[in-house]
């Protein structure tokens, strides 16, 4: 039987306006291969929501934002990944966590506008 773990990161909570704010706690990744983050965003007065994933090798250590690499003319460049929601909905994204010790997620408004009234609820499941 496959090894799994799941948890709730936060119940529906009003999002942050401008600062990326921690969603729940850091998650230990050891022994697992994939993590799916499930989040429910209910849009409010803000433009939208940004969710970021950050990997760490030690708890409370230096956070490295999830990124994608592209190659052109022998040069590799990275783009920091952000997951943007601009309408109410249920969303998920799956991460390859092999070789990582810890992962954490942050959230914040996608623009410095309005007074956020939107909410975010988040949970996860990890599999081997």
Secondary structure, 3 states (H helix, E strand, C coil): CCCEEEEEEEEEEECCCCCCEEEEEEEECCCCCEEEEEEEEECCCCCCEEEEEEEECCCCCCCEECEEEEEECCEEEEEECCEEECCCEEEEEEEECCCCCEEEEEEEECCCCCCCCCEEEEEEEEEC
